Amino acid sequence: MKKVVRIEGLDCPNCASALTDAINKLEDVKNASIDFVHSKLSFESTNTDSALERIISLTQQLEPEAKIVREKKKTRLINKQFYIDLTCLILGTIIGICALFIPMPQVAFWILFVISALLLGYKTYYKAVRLLFKGTINENILLTLSVIGATVLGEHREGLMVICLYSIGKLLESLAVNRSRRSIEDLTDLQPEYANLLLDGEEKRVSPDQVPTGSMIVVRPGERVPIDGVVRIGKATLNSQSLTGESLPVFVDVNDEILSGSIVMDGVLTIETTDIYSNSTVNKIVNLIENAQEKKSKTETVISRFAKWYTLGVIIMALAVFGIAYAVTRDFSTSIYRGLTLLVVSCPCAFAISVPLSYFSGIGNASKHGILIKGSNYLDTCARLNTVAFDKTGTLTTGEFSVEDIQIFDQTRTREEIIYLACLGEQNSIHPLAKSILSLNARPLEKVDDVKEEAGSGVYYTYKDVPYFIGRKNQKGRTTSVELYENKRLIAEFHLSDSIKKSASTAIHDLKNLGVKTYLLSGDNSESVEAVANELGIDEAKSHLLPQDKYELIDSMKSHEKTIVGYVGDGINDAPSLTRADVGISMGINGSPASIEASDVVLVDDDPTKVASVIKISKYTRTIVWQNIIISAIVKIAFVLLCSFGVTGMLSAVFADVGVTLLAILNSMRALKYHPNKSQRKNHNTNK
């Protein structure tokens, strides 16, 4: 059984990694992981309660400042610990200035110096000593060694400045990370706390997970819709921006479907629930966002592994610099100072924090625009998509057929009689075409005999001892024809059409602007498929395809070198292709549960233009990730060389370390603010 709890007080991704390794060694605990960005600990165990107690005990031993919280809490930008650290920083700085710049006896100087150093870095020293005894080496040890070394060499001012600047940097870093966490939590803060359940004409406030399917709930202005359903009484305007990214209000009336997570702006709605809370749109969105970090990108995985060995490598490098410098200068103090300076500049925080934070910001931004990405590994792949294949019905078309015309060949029959005869055969069918024809009938339907449904063809039946058949024999252009036969004689033909989504043309146009090749893969006839492909400007179209045919085509596309394939679909029959594609993209509203489960990306509002949006967001996020890696690496390498040759001192090293970490964090947060269509809208307005 899997359990997820909140973990607070971890201020270092390397500490989180070390704690994760220790937790995974506990008996009856497996697949433990700590999401540092989201302050979340997840693990699996046969007895989660017992395992959690052991995890809490272990956490108290390894990370006394960390705290596991069982209930859901909002991240506070400034908490109690922040004020304590800030107070110690201010007092330590004041006492340090007094010790360094006011003449006093040697004993008084050392007392004030030690008090200042302890106030400024007590957390760092404590962690360094505790982790060293447990065989863990991280940046806390690097800083502690640097402060001790500077003090031994008589560089008291630099020793205090190193720990002071580092502490300031950690405070600013905690603010930046908490601000990012708050922004991400705002995206998942969609879950309603209650539902107004109607029981025997009276309202009762209950938890959403206690509302069974088919219940009546009431939603008032300012409240979130707690569960997916259909409006039965009332009409209102909804704010669904948190679900779809669409800022314009949406109007709903009686019999309209309504998604959970939307906020009612005006009016009172009585809604009949169509599913339980765990299957509702809002719950799926929150679960997908919160679990996205469990599927890490290759870049994240490499950085995590790299960080584990990085600190040890830095210490070895510092010893090498000391040895080389001493061999050249024969000056012990100068050599040890250069080695200590190298320890300061080489702290791995910039890499360890900014990379996962960038990916999570990108995933959070996508969800803000109605796109759910199930992991940073899929975000990485989306950035490289160069081929996208679409299903037709329900993906690029509405999937809702309407009867455009009825052609009657038996002039002895009226239009109403033809409709009635057709509906007699379709009355037990759930096919979309049958539903469209049934919607035309106003008469009660009689029972028919000898009903035999032939898959992919139609229905044979007998009415008043006369045999009939209604089904699909011929299709012309984009119009689907359903024919009615009496005694094998064609007596009427229903012409139905499935309209193209208004946004489909824009979706294909946007993908072409990104240099993405498009395909249309459908089981419909060639005339219908080609008509849609030509109207939308799709590069290639394939028709008469069974699910296995689509699967094989996707497989064939992937066999070409450097071809990264995305598949967009909504039906059960699309599930194999969604799984086989490099990135499977499903529809969130009309998509079948099987297709949503098989996909890697879910478009909440079924809008195909979001396919281009997810590629843009992914590319932008990946750019930020590599900016952080490259900038951090360049600064680190540059200062390693400068420190090795004695060009820079400890203070410059601390500025470089803290500065590049803060810069990387702030740069990561840009991924949360990026709008995929902003530049496009600017160009559009300019053209006007």
N, C-alpha and C positions, 0 to 999 in steps of 0.2 A: 504494500500500500504506500502511496506517495503522500508526503506532507510538505507543506510550504509554510514557513514562518518568517517574520521580519527580524533582521539582526541589525542592531544599532551600535554605534561607537567604533566601527572599523574605519580608520582614516587612511589606510594604506592597502592598495590592491595586492601587494606581495604578502602582507599579513593575512589577507583573505585567502590567498592561494595556499599558504602554509597551514592555515586552520582547516581548509577543505581537505587537504591530504591527511591530516590527523583524524578528522571525523570519519573519513572513508576507511580508516584502519580499525574503527570500533566494531565490536561484534554485532552482527545482525543489522548493519548499516551499509547501504550501497548506493551508488550513483548520487552521492552528496555533491552539491555544488553551491557556491556562494556567488550571487550576482552583486558585485560590489556597487555597480552603478545604481541598482534598484533596491539595495539593502535587503536582499531576499536570500534566505537559505532554504534549499529544497533537498529532500532525501527520501529514500525508500527503505521500508522495514516491515517485517511481519507484525511487529508491535510498535507502532509509531509513538505511543505515549511513553513507553519504557525507554525507547531509543532517544527520544527528545530529552528526557531527564539526564541520560548519559552525555548527550551532546552539550547540554547546558553546563554540566559539571566540568567537562573538558574545556569548554570555552572560557569558563572562569579561571581555569589554570593557565591557559595559553594567552588569552586576551582579556585580562580583568576589566578593561574599560568597555569591552563589547557586551551587549545585552541582547538576549533573545526575547522578543515580544510576541506573545501569542495572538493578541488582538490586533486588528488593523488600526494603524495610526498614521496620521498625516505627517510628512517630514516637516520639521520646523526649520526655517531658514537660520534662525539664531536660537540655540538652546542653552540650557544651564551650563553645560561644559564649555561652551564658547565664551561665556562671561567669565568663568573661572580662568580659562587660558588667557583671555585678554587682560584680566587683572594681574595675573602672574607676569605677563609680558611687560606691562607698564611698570610694575614695581621693580622687576628685574632690571629693566633698562635704566630707571632712575638710580637705583643702587649702584649699578655698574658705572654710570657716568660719574657718580660721587667717588667711587673707588679709583677710577682712572684719572680724574682731573682735579681732585682736591688733595692737597698735600696732607699726609697723615702717617702715623707710625706703621711700620711694616706689618705688625700683627693685625692692626685694624684694617689695613689694605687687604690682607689675605682673607679675613673674615667676611668683609663686604664682597670681595671678588667671588668667593665660593658661594655665598648666598645668592648673588646675582646670577651666577652660572647655573645654580640649581633651579632658581625660579624660571629662568629662560628655557631650560631644557630638561627638566626633571622627567617628563614623559619619555623623551628620547633616550636618556641614559637608562631608565628603568627597563624599557623595552629591549635595549641593546644587551644588557646584562642577562635578563631573563631568557631571551631567545638564544643567546650565545651558549648558555648552559644546556639548551635543548638542541644544539647543533644547527641552529638556523642563523644564517648571515644575511643581513639586509642593510638598507640605507641608514637605519638607526645606529648600527655599529660604525659605519663610515663616518657619520657626523661626530659620534662620541670620540673616536680615535683622533679626528681632526682637532677637536677642542682640547683634548688632553695633550696632543702633540704640540699645538701652538703654545699652550701654557708652559710645558716643559722647556720649550725653546725660548721662553721669555716674551713671546708675542701675545701678551695678555689682551691687548686691545683687539687684535684680530680674532683671538679665541672667543671673546664675548660677542663680537660682531657676527661671526659665523653662526653661532647658535641663535642670536637675536634675529638675524635676517631669515634664517631657516624657519624659526617659529612664526614670524610674520607671514612668510610664504605659506605655511601650513594652515594658518587662520584664513587667509584669502582663498586658499585652495578649497577649504571646507565650505566656505560661502559659495564659491562657484559650483562645486559639486552638488551642494544642497539645493541651489537654485535650479540646476538642471534636473535634479530628482523631483523637485516640486512641479516643474513644467511637464515632466513625463507622467507624474501622478495625476495631474489635471486631465491628461488624456484618458486615463483609466478610471477617472472619477465619474463614471457614467451610471454606475449601479444605483438604482433607487433603493432607499432604505425600507420602503413599505409599499403595500398595495391596498387600495380601498375595495375590499371584497363585498359584493352584494349577497347577503344571505337572508332569505325570507323578507325581502324588501328593505332590510336594514343594512347599513354599511358597517363593516368591521375592519379595522386596520390590522393587517397581518404581514408577516414576512413574505416577500415575493415567492420564495421557494415552497410556501405552503398553499399556493393557489393551483388547483387542479385544472387540467385542460377542459375547455367548455364553460368555464366560470364567467360570471359577469363582474367586471371591475369598473370603478368610476375614477376618472382622472380630471382634476380641476386645473384652472390656470396656474402656471408656475410649477406644476408637478411634472415629473418625468413619467413617461409610459413605462410601467415595470415589466410587461410581458407582451410578446407579439400577439396580435389579434385582429379582429375586424370590428369596425365601428358599427354599433347597432342603434344607438340613440345619440343625436347631437351632431354638431359640426364645429370645426375649430381650425385655427391656423397653428402650424407646428414649426418649431425651431429644430431642424434636424442637422445643423451644421456639425455637431460633434460626431455624427454618424457618417455623413456623406461628404462633408467639406463644403456643401452648398450653403451660401449665406442667405439666399432668398427664402422667405417663409413658404411653407407647403400647406395648401388647403386640403382638408379631408372632410368627407361627408359620409352619410350612412352607406354601409356596405363596402367602404374603402378599407383596404388593408393598412395596418399601422405597425411600425416597427418600435420595439422597446428602445428606450434611450432618448427618444424624441421628447421635447419639452412642449407642453400645451401652452400657447401664448394667450388664447382667449377661448371662451366657450367651455362647456362641460361635456365630456364624452363618456358614454357607457360602452365598454368594449367587451366583446366575447373573446376570451383567450383561445388561441389555436394551438398552443403547445405549453409545455411546462417551462418554468423559469430557466432551468439548466440548459435548455435548448434555444433559449431566446437570443435574439440578435445581440443585445447589449452584453449578455454574459459571455457569448462566444468572442466578441470583440475584446473584452477585458482579458479573457484567458489567453487569447492569441498574442496580445501585446505583452502580457506578463511572462509568458513562456517563451517568447521569441529569443531571449538571450541564451536559452539552453542549447540552441543550434548555432554554434559559433562559426564564423567564417575562418578560412584558412589563415588569413592575416592575423586574426585574433589569437588563434591557436599557436601560431609561430611566436607571436609576441609573448604570450603567457609562458611558453617553454623557455624562450630566450631570457625572460626576466628572472627565472629561477636560478640560472647559472651566471647571470650578468654580474651580480654583486661579488661573487667569488672571483670572477675573472678580473674585476676592477681591482680587488685587493692584490691579486698576483701581478697585475700591471703596475700598480703603485710600488710594489717591492722591486719590480724590474727597473722602474724609473729611478728609485732611490739608489739601486746598485750602479746603474749607468752613470748617474749624476755624481756619485761618490768616486767612481773610477776616474771620471774626467776632472772634477774639481778638487777632490780630496778634502772637501769641506762637509763635515757631518751634518751641521745645522742646515745648510743650504739644501743638501740632498734630501734630508728627512722632510723639510718644508715643502719641497716640490712633490714628494710622494703624498704628503697629507693633502695638498691642494688638489691633486688628482682625485683623491677619494671624494672630496666635496663636489667637484663638478660632474662626477659620474653617476649621481643618483638616478635610478631608472624610472622615477615617477611619471615623467612626461610620456614615456611609452606606455606604461602599465595602466594609466588612467585614461588618456585621451583616445586610444584606439577603441576600447569597448564603449566609451561614452559617445564617440562619433557614430558608431553603428546604432546604438540605442536611440540616439537623437534622430537619425534617419528613419528608423522604424516608427518612432513616435510621430514624426512629421507625416509619414505616409498614412498612418491611421487617422490623423487629423483631416486628411483629404479623402477619407473613405476607402483607404487601401490597407488591407491587413497582410503584412508580410510575416511568415511564420518563423523566421530566423535570419540572423545576419548572413549566414551562408547563402540564402536565397537572394538577399539584397545584393551580395557580391555578384551572383550569377546574372541577375536582372541588368546590372550595369554593362554586361557584355553581350546581351541579346542582340542578334543581328537578323534573326528570322522569327516571324510570329505567324502561326497558323490559327485560323478561327473556325469554329463550328458555325453553322448558319442560323438555324432556328433557335430563337431564344437568346442568342449571343449578339449577332448583328441585326437580326430581325426581332420583332416584338414577341413572336411566338403565339400571337393571338390572331386567329384566322377570322375573316369576315366574309359573308356571302356577297359577292359583287353582282352576280347575275344568275338567273335560273333560265336555262334554255329548255323549252318544252317541245317535244317532238310528237306527242299524242295530243292533238288539238281537241279531243273530247274531254280532256281533263282540265280542271281549273288550277290555278297556281296554288290555292289552298289545299286542294286534293293531293297535288304532287308533294307538297311539303309534308302533309300528314302521312302519306305512304312511305316517304323517306324516313321520317321520324319513328315509324313503327319498327324499322330495322335498326335504327341507331339508339333506341331508348335505353339499352343496357351497356352501351359503349362508353368508355372514358377517353376515347381519342379526341384530341383538340378539334379535328374536323367535324366529328360527330356532335360535339358540344355546340359548335357554331350553327349547324343545321337545326339542332334541337331548339336553339334560342328563337327560331322563327315560328315555332308552332304554338298555337294558343288553345288547342283542343285536348281533352283528356285522351291518353293513348290506350288503345285496347291491347290485349294480349295476343301475341302471334305464335305460330307453331313452327316446329322443325327448324329452330334457330341454330345456325352453324356459322361460327366466325372463322374465317380463314386468314391467318396472320399475314399481314402485308398486302392483303387483297381487299377483303370486305366481309359483308354479312349476307348469308343466304337465309331466307325465312319464307313462311307461307302465311298468307292472310286471306281468309275466306276461300280456302282451297286453291288459291292462285299463288304460284311460286314467284318470289321476287329476289332481286339481288341489288345491294347498294354497296358501292366500293370505288376504288381508284383504279382506273384502267389507263387513262391518258392524261398527260399534263402538257400544257402549252405555255411557253414563256414563264413568267413569274406566277401565273395563275394555276392553282391546283384544281383539277376537275374531279368531282365525285359524281358517278353515274348511277342512275336508277333504271333497273331492267325489270320488265314484267314478261314472264314466259320467254326469257332470253331476248326480248325485244327492247331496245333502248327507248325509253319514254321521256327521260329528262336528264339534264346535266346541270349540276350545281358548280358554278365557278367561284372559287374562294381564293383569297390572297392573304399573304402574311406580309405586313408592311415592314419596311426597313426602319430601324431606329433612327430618330432624328440626329443622334450623335454619331452614328456609324461612319458617315462620310468624313467627319472631322477626325475620328479615331484613325482611319487609314491615312489621311493626309498628314497628321502629326507623326505617324510612324515613318512615312516616307521621308519627311524632313529630317528624321533621325538616322536615315540611311538603312532602315530595317526593311527586309523583303517580306511581303505578305502573301499568305496562302488562304484559300477558302476550301475547307474539307467538309463535305456534306453527303448524307445518304439520299438526298433528293435527286430528281432527274436533272439531266445536263442543261436543259433549256432554262429551268428555274435558277439553278446555281450560277450559270454563266450570266444571266440577266442581272443578278445581284452583284456579281464580281465586276461586270462592266460598269454598272452604275456607280459603284464605290471606288473603282480604279484599283482593284486588287490584282497583284502581279500574276498569280496562277490560281486556277480553280479546278477541283476534282469532285466528281459527282458519283452517285450510285455506290457509295462507300459503306461497308459494314464496319462495326467497331474495330474488328481485327485489321481491316484494311487501313483505317486511320492510324492504328498503332504501328503497322508496318511502314507506312509513309513517314511518320515521325522518326522511326528507327533509321530509315534510309537517309533522311535529312541530316541526322546526327552523325552519320558515317562520314560525311564530308568534312575535311579538315577545317578547323577554325569556325565551324558553323555551330552557333549556340541557339537552340530552338526553344521558343515558348509556345505553349498551346493554350487557347482560350475556349472554354466550353462550359456547359451548364447541366448536362443530362447525365443519367446513370451510364449511358453508353459512351460518355466522354471520359469516364474514370480511368480506363487503361491508358489512353493517350495523355491525360493529365499527369499520370504517374511516369510515363516513359519520357516525356519532354524534360529538357533541362530545367525549365520552370513551368509548372502547371498553374494556370490562372482560371479561377472559377467565379461564377456569378453568386452574389450573396443573398439576393432576394428570391429569384426564381431557380437558383441552382439546387440540384438534388443534394441530399445529405452525403451521398456517395461521392459526388464530384467535389464538394467542399472539403471532405475528408482527404481526398486524393490530391488536392491541389496544394501548392506552396504559397500562393497569393490569392486573396479573396477580395473581389470588388464589391463593397457593401451595397452599393446602389445599382449594380448591373450596368454601369456606364462604361462602354468600351473605350472611351477617350482616356480612362484612367490607366490603360495599358501603357500609353506613351508617358503618362505622368509618373508611373512607377519606375520606368527606365530613367527618366530625368532625375528623379529623387535619388535613385541608386547611383547614377553616375556622379552626381554632386556630392553625395556622402562619401563615395569611394575616393573622390578627389581630395576631400578634406582629410580622410584617413592618411593618405599618402603625403599630403602637405605636412601633417603632424609628424609623421615618421621621418620624412626627409629633413624638415627644419630642425627637429630635435637631434637627429643624427649629425647634421652639419655643425650645429652649435657645440654638441658634445665633442666631436672629433677636433674641431678648431681649438677649443679650450684645453683639450687633452694635450695637443701639440704645444700650445702656448705655455701651459703649466709645466710641461716636461722641459722646456727650454728656459724656464724662469721668467718669461715675459709678463705673465699675470700672477697675481697673488690670490690669497684665499677669498678676499672680499669680492673680487671680480668673479671668482668661481661660483660663489653663492648666488650672486646676482644672475649669472648665466643659468644656473640650475633652477632657481625659483622662477626666474623670468620666463624661461622656455616652457616650464610646466604650466604656468598660468596662461601663457599665450596659447598653448595647445588645448587647454580646457575651454577657453573662450572661443577658439576657432571651432572646436567640436560642437559648441552650442549653436553655431550658424546653421548646422544641418537641421535643427529644430525649427528654424524660422524660414527656411527656403520655400518659395512658392513656385511650383513647376510651370505655371502658366503666366507668370508675371511679365516676363520679357515678351512673351507672345502677345499679351494684351497691350503692352506698350507699343509694339509694332503695329498692331491693328488700329489703335487710336491715332498713330502718326499717319497711317495710310488714309484715314478718313479726312 
